[in-house]
Amino acid sequence: MAFHHPFQEAQFDLFDWYPKYQSCLSFFLERGQHTNAVQAVAAIVNIRLPFQQSLAFPGRSPNSSSAPSYPSTNSDVSLVPYVRRLVATGFDTVAILHGFFGDGWDVGIGLIHENERRNYLFAAKSETWLRVKASYDLEDGQSVPFLRPLQGVTEKEIQAAEANWSEWLAMQDWMLGPRAPPDGPSQMHQNN
């Protein structure tokens, strides 16, 4: 199985995807982060929500209103750290992703979620537990309190990760492009 970057596949249209991602981001900022359920998950996995970051650093808030504030534009917030933390702690269930990112989470952040699950598999395969944990820690005391093995893994997901891992190993050996083996890197590193 040859590696195909999900964001470069023929059926992936960046310009079609981006408004869906923006919709997830808007949902997260305007609704998700203010629910008790999302706040409870964020507390147990030790990650600050955008409105909490504004409260923790009051000088960053542009106004002094009594309403909770959060970064003023969607471009001030990335959803990737939240997806990464949910994956690493085993909280990346459909219900939780829906609570954080809304009804369209699967089309808005679904590919990011899929890639982060694969990255987590790769991290576990290539590093010690301590280094994996450190790579999922954030600054300002937002260390990941625990790591869980990837939840709900499918055979298809494992096969795709294996193929991508072989591609990665081939790149480490500079066995790509004109140097790629005729059978492809998946055959070359099959036992790794």
N, C-alpha and C positions, 0 to 999 in steps of 0.2 A: 504494500500500500504506500504510494508516494505521498509525501507531505504536501499539503495545500494549505497555505495560511488562510484561516477562515475569513479574514477581512479582505482577501484578494481573490477568492473563488468567484467564478463566473456568475453564480446566482446571488452574490452579495453586491448590493448597490449602496455605496457609502452615502449618497445623497438621499436615498430612500430611508436608510437606517437612522441617520442623524436626528430627524425630528422625533422619532420614536424614543431615542435615547434622551433627548431634551424633555420629552413628556415624562419619562421616569425620573429625571432630575427634578423637574418642577413638582411632581407628586411628592418626592422625598422631602424637598425643602418646605413646601406649603402644607403638607398634611402628614406624611409618614413619620417624620421626626418628632412630631408633636403628640403622637399617640402613646398611651401607656405601654402598649405591647412592644413597640419599637424601642422606647426608652428602657424597658426592662431588659430586652436583648442586648442593647448597647451597654448597659451597666454590667451585665454578666460577662460580656466579652471585652470589656474595658476599652471602649472607643467613644470618644466625644462626638456628639452630634453637632451639626453646624451652629445651632442656637446656643449650645453649651460652650462652644469655642468663643463665641462673641461675649458671653457672660464671664468666661475665664480671663479674657483679655479686653477689658472695657475700653481701652484706648483705641481699639480697632473699630468700634461702633461709630458710625457717622452721625448718629443723633442721640439724644438723651431721653427719648420717650420711655414710658414705663413698660411698654409691650416688649416681649422678648424679641431680640433682633438676631438676625443671622446674615451671613454675607449677602450683599445687596444684589448681586447678579449670579446667575447660574454658573458663569464661568469662574467664579471664585471657589467652587466646590467640585471635587472629583468623586465619582461614585466608586472608583476602583479600590481605594482603601477599605471601604465598607464591604464590598464583595469579597475581597481577600480575607478580611477578618471573619466573615461568615463562613467561608469555605474552610479555613484553618481550624475553626472551632466546631465544625459540624452543624452549624446553624443555617446552612444554605438550603433549607427545605423550601418547597413551593409556597407554603403558607407564609413563611417568614419573608421570602423574597417579595411576595405579593404585598405584605404589610409595609415593607420598606419602600418599594418602588412602584406599586400600583398594578392595575389590571394588565397593562402591556409590558410587564417586566421581561417576559420571554422574548419579545421582539426588540425591546429597548436595550436590555443589558444581558440578554441570553448568551450571546457570543462572548461577551466579557466573562460571564460566569463559567462558560465552558472552558475558555482559555485559562482562567484562574484555577480551575480544578486540575487541568493538565499541568500547569506550573507547579501546583502543590505536589502532584505525583512526582514530577521531575526533581523538585527540591528534596523530597524524602528519599529518592533514589540516589541522589548525588552528594548529600551532606549528612552530617550527624544531627541528632535531634536538637542539640543545643544551637547549632548554626541555623537550622531551619527555624527554630523558635525566634532567634535573633533577627532573622530576615522578615519575620512577620510582626516584630515590635515596631511601634511608632514612637515618635518623640513625645516629650512632655508627660512622661509617666504612663503612656498608653501601651504598656507591654502586654502581649497576649498572655492571658492567665493560664491557658492550657491549650494543647493541640489534640485534635482527635483524628484518627484515621479517616480518610475520605469516606463519606457516607453515600449509600445507594449507588455504588459503582456498577456499571453494566459491562458486559463483555465487549460490546462495541467501543465503549469509552477506553477500556484497557488496550484493545487492539490499536486504536487510533494513537494512543499515547506511546505504545511500543514503536509504531512506525515513525512517529515524530522524534522519539528518542534516538532511533537509528539514524535519522537525518542529522540530528544534533551531533552525534558521535562522528559521523562522516565529515561534518564541517570542522570539528576539532582536529581531525586528521587531514584537513584540506582536500578531502575526497569529494569535491563537488564540481559542477560545471564540466569542463573538459577532462577533469581528473576523476569524475564519478565512475565507479565500476559499472561494467555493462549490465549486470543484474540489478543494479541499484544498491544504495547503502543499506537497505533493509536486510538484504541477504548477507552482506558483509559482516554486520554486527548483530546477527540474529541471536547469538547466545549472550549478549551483554544486557 
